[in-house]
Amino acid sequence: MTFRLRSLLGATAIIMASALSAQAQTVLKWAHVYETTEPFHTESIWAAKEIEKRTEGRYKIDVFPASQLGKEADINQGLKLGTVDIIISGSSFAARDSKPIGVTYFPYIFRNPEHLIAYTKSDVFKRLAKGYEDKTGNVITAVSYYGTRHTTSNKPIEKCSDLNGVKMRVPDVPAYLAMPRACGANTTPIAFAEVYLALQNGTVDAQENPLTTIEAKKFFEVQKNIVLTGHIVDHLNTVISKSRWASLSDEDKKIFVDVMQEAATKTTKIIEEREVALVDDFKKRGLTVTEVDKADFEKNVLDKVKFEDFGYNKADWEAIRAIQ
């Protein structure tokens, strides 16, 4: 009887311990719009597992790629609604809540990826990120290099004026529109997931994205001209929602930030290496890859686009340009 009672008590203790363990684990949703082959996803998966490990299983993070939880606008809204906890998204969307941070998307503000990363360690970044956080309560924990944005088109493009009258898909983001419109393109906002079809059926004749995205989304299958306009050195933020951030202990906040920054560093390295290889790869596939005079494009932008039209502070632009 005593042995049986001990067995029952032991079994009960195991069940209760398991139940308490299950209750102690918090499941989070991490959403983004990128393909599973891209480092924004693979390094998010790594980060999710690493956070689970470093928090001793207190947090389990499920990562939802490729717009599974909605388009980029939807997942940004999800932070506010509490339907997602973590997202990867551009500062263009952060600028919808805090306009000044959108200056980082202004054409030709960054010279290269190294300049972008130097900016993320600067006082001006801290101030712009804090402006967004003050407005929303959401916290930018890490920044990764997304790639340098170039143009693909049905026809050869060598100078800014060659874009005049071209129907061009551009995200509905003010700074993204600056270069195409300065060059006279007819810009059309089309959801990211629908761009391939729009190019294929002739709804638009051109689009712009980093080389890695051009490959991942297979835009090269329906556009044979890759034009290295390099108009925006782009980046993505890893953002934690206000409610989730508030629920974390100081210890766990540090773990989340450390891991997310490690993932961002790894992502940046992968993207840089891929971009270098892709120029030769696209040439081998028979595509026309054209170097352009970036100074011609930049001059048109600075001559025709006013900072105040976007709500940006020119002093921020100048401060970022000066970062070494």
C-alpha positions in Angstrom: 0.0 0.0 0.0 2.8 2.3 0.9 4.7 1.5 -2.3 1.5 2.1 -4.4 0.9 5.4 -2.6 4.4 6.5 -3.3 4.0 5.6 -7.0 0.8 7.5 -7.2 2.3 10.5 -5.5 5.4 10.3 -7.7 3.3 10.2 -10.9 1.2 13.1 -9.7 4.3 15.1 -9.0 5.6 14.4 -12.5 2.3 15.5 -14.1 2.2 18.6 -12.0 5.8 19.5 -12.8 5.1 19.0 -16.5 2.0 21.2 -16.3 3.9 23.9 -14.5 6.7 23.7 -17.0 4.2 24.0 -19.8 2.5 27.0 -18.2 5.9 28.6 -17.6 6.8 28.6 -21.3 5.5 31.6 -23.2 5.0 31.1 -27.0 5.7 34.2 -29.2 5.0 35.0 -32.8 7.8 36.4 -35.0 6.6 37.5 -38.5 8.2 38.8 -41.7 7.5 38.8 -45.4 10.7 37.2 -46.7 11.2 33.8 -48.4 12.4 30.8 -46.3 15.7 30.7 -48.3 16.6 34.3 -47.3 18.9 35.0 -44.3 16.2 37.2 -42.8 14.3 33.9 -42.2 17.2 31.5 -41.6 18.8 33.7 -39.0 15.4 34.4 -37.4 15.0 30.7 -36.9 18.5 30.5 -35.4 17.6 33.5 -33.1 14.3 31.8 -32.0 16.1 28.6 -31.0 18.9 30.6 -29.3 16.5 32.7 -27.2 14.7 29.5 -26.2 18.1 28.0 -25.1 19.4 31.1 -23.3 16.1 31.6 -21.4 16.1 27.9 -20.4 12.9 27.2 -22.3 10.9 30.1 -20.9 10.2 31.4 -24.4 9.4 29.4 -27.5 9.3 31.5 -30.7 7.4 30.5 -33.8 8.6 32.2 -36.9 6.2 32.9 -39.7 7.8 33.8 -43.1 6.7 34.9 -46.5 3.7 37.0 -45.4 2.0 34.1 -43.6 0.6 36.5 -41.0 0.0 39.3 -43.5 1.8 41.9 -45.7 4.3 44.2 -44.1 1.7 46.8 -43.2 -0.4 44.1 -41.6 2.4 42.8 -39.4 3.3 46.3 -38.3 -0.3 46.7 -37.3 -0.1 43.4 -35.5 2.5 44.9 -33.2 -0.1 47.4 -32.0 -2.9 44.8 -31.8 -0.8 42.3 -30.0 -1.3 39.6 -32.7 2.4 39.4 -33.2 5.3 39.9 -30.8 8.3 40.4 -33.1 8.7 41.5 -36.7 11.3 42.3 -39.2 10.4 45.4 -41.1 11.9 48.5 -42.7 12.3 51.9 -41.3 9.9 53.1 -44.0 7.1 51.5 -42.0 8.5 52.8 -38.7 8.3 56.3 -40.4 4.5 56.0 -40.6 4.5 56.5 -36.9 7.6 58.6 -36.6 8.5 60.5 -39.8 12.1 61.5 -39.0 13.4 57.9 -39.0 12.3 57.7 -42.7 15.3 59.9 -43.7 17.4 56.7 -43.7 15.6 55.7 -46.9 16.4 58.8 -48.7 18.4 58.0 -51.9 22.2 58.0 -51.7 22.3 58.8 -48.0 24.5 55.8 -47.3 27.6 55.1 -49.3 27.8 51.4 -48.7 26.9 48.7 -46.1 29.8 49.7 -43.8 28.4 53.2 -43.7 25.0 51.9 -42.8 26.3 49.8 -40.0 28.4 52.7 -38.7 25.2 54.7 -38.6 23.4 52.1 -36.4 26.1 52.7 -33.7 25.8 56.5 -33.8 24.0 59.0 -31.7 21.8 60.0 -34.6 20.5 56.4 -34.8 19.8 56.3 -31.1 17.8 59.5 -31.3 15.8 58.5 -34.4 15.1 55.0 -32.9 14.0 56.6 -29.6 11.7 58.9 -31.5 9.9 55.8 -33.0 9.9 54.0 -29.6 8.5 57.1 -27.9 5.6 57.2 -30.4 4.8 53.5 -30.4 6.3 51.8 -27.4 7.8 49.2 -29.7 11.5 48.7 -29.5 14.0 48.4 -32.3 16.4 45.7 -31.0 18.6 45.2 -34.1 19.3 46.4 -37.6 20.5 44.3 -40.5 21.7 45.2 -44.0 18.9 44.3 -46.5 20.9 45.0 -49.6 21.6 47.8 -52.0 18.5 48.6 -54.1 19.0 48.4 -57.9 16.6 48.5 -60.9 15.4 45.8 -63.2 13.6 46.7 -66.4 12.4 45.5 -69.8 14.6 48.0 -71.6 18.3 49.1 -71.1 18.7 52.0 -68.6 22.0 53.9 -68.6 21.1 57.3 -67.2 18.4 58.9 -65.1 16.4 60.2 -68.0 16.1 56.7 -69.5 13.5 56.1 -66.8 11.3 58.8 -68.1 7.8 57.5 -68.7 8.7 53.9 -67.6 5.9 52.2 -65.6 7.8 51.2 -62.4 6.7 49.3 -59.4 7.9 51.0 -56.3 6.7 50.4 -52.7 4.3 53.0 -51.5 6.9 54.7 -49.4 7.9 58.4 -49.9 11.7 57.9 -49.9 11.5 54.9 -52.3 9.6 57.1 -54.7 12.2 59.8 -54.7 14.6 58.5 -57.3 12.1 57.0 -59.8 10.0 60.2 -59.8 13.1 62.5 -60.0 13.9 60.5 -63.2 10.4 60.8 -64.6 9.1 57.2 -64.0 5.4 56.5 -63.6 5.4 54.8 -60.2 2.9 52.1 -59.3 2.6 50.6 -55.8 2.1 46.9 -56.0 2.2 44.5 -53.0 5.5 42.7 -52.7 4.0 39.3 -53.1 2.4 40.3 -56.4 5.4 41.9 -58.1 6.5 38.9 -60.2 3.1 38.6 -61.8 2.9 42.3 -62.5 6.2 42.2 -64.3 5.2 39.0 -66.2 1.9 40.4 -67.5 3.2 43.8 -68.3 1.4 45.8 -65.6 4.7 47.4 -65.0 7.9 47.6 -67.0 10.4 47.9 -64.2 10.9 47.5 -60.4 13.7 48.1 -57.9 15.1 45.8 -55.2 18.4 44.4 -53.9 20.1 41.7 -56.0 19.4 39.1 -53.4 15.7 39.8 -53.6 15.8 39.9 -57.4 17.2 36.3 -57.1 14.9 35.1 -54.3 11.7 36.3 -55.9 13.0 35.3 -59.4 12.4 38.7 -61.0 15.3 37.9 -63.3 13.0 35.4 -65.1 10.8 38.2 -66.3 13.2 41.1 -66.5 16.4 40.8 -68.5 18.1 44.1 -67.7 19.7 44.7 -64.2 20.7 48.3 -63.7 23.0 48.9 -60.8 21.5 52.2 -59.8 22.4 51.6 -56.1 20.0 54.3 -55.1 19.3 53.1 -51.6 21.5 51.1 -49.2 18.6 49.4 -47.5 18.1 47.9 -44.0 15.6 46.1 -41.9 14.8 46.5 -38.2 14.0 43.7 -35.8 11.2 45.1 -33.6 9.6 43.9 -30.4 6.0 45.0 -29.6 5.4 47.4 -26.7 3.3 44.9 -24.7 5.9 42.1 -25.1 8.8 44.3 -24.3 7.1 45.5 -21.1 6.5 41.8 -20.0 10.2 40.9 -20.2 12.5 41.0 -17.2 15.7 43.1 -17.6 17.7 39.8 -17.8 15.5 38.5 -20.7 15.5 41.9 -22.4 19.3 41.6 -22.6 19.1 38.1 -24.0 16.6 39.1 -26.7 18.7 42.1 -27.7 22.0 40.2 -27.7 20.7 37.3 -29.8 18.8 39.5 -32.2 21.9 41.7 -32.8 24.0 38.6 -33.4 21.4 37.4 -35.9 21.5 40.8 -37.6 25.3 40.7 -37.9 25.2 37.2 -39.4 22.4 38.3 -41.8 24.5 41.4 -42.9 27.5 39.2 -43.7 25.5 36.7 -45.7 23.8 39.5 -47.8 27.1 41.2 -48.5 28.7 38.0 -49.7 25.7 37.1 -51.9 25.6 40.4 -53.5 29.2 40.2 -54.7 28.6 36.8 -56.2 25.3 37.6 -57.8 26.6 40.2 -60.3 28.7 37.5 -62.0 25.9 35.0 -61.6 23.4 37.1 -63.4 25.8 37.8 -66.2 26.4 34.0 -66.6 22.6 33.6 -66.9 22.6 35.9 -69.9 21.2 39.0 -68.2 22.4 42.4 -69.1 24.0 44.0 -66.0 24.7 47.7 -66.5 26.8 50.0 -64.4 25.5 53.6 -64.3 26.8 57.0 -63.4 25.3 57.2 -59.9 26.2 60.9 -59.7 23.7 61.6 -62.5 20.9 59.9 -60.6 21.9 61.5 -57.3 22.1 65.0 -58.8 18.5 64.7 -60.2 17.2 63.5 -56.8 18.9 66.4 -54.9 17.8 69.0 -57.5 14.2 67.8 -57.7 13.2 66.4 -54.3 12.7 68.5 -51.2 13.3 67.1 -47.8 10.4 69.0 -46.4 8.0 67.2 -48.8 8.7 64.0 -46.8 8.8 65.5 -43.3 12.4 64.7 -42.9 15.1 66.9 -41.3 17.9 67.8 -43.6 20.2 68.2 -40.6 19.7 64.4 -39.9 20.5 63.7 -43.5 23.7 65.7 -43.3 24.7 64.2 -40.0 24.3 60.6 -41.4 26.2 61.5 -44.6 29.0 62.8 -42.4 29.4 59.5 -40.4 32.7 57.8 -41.2 
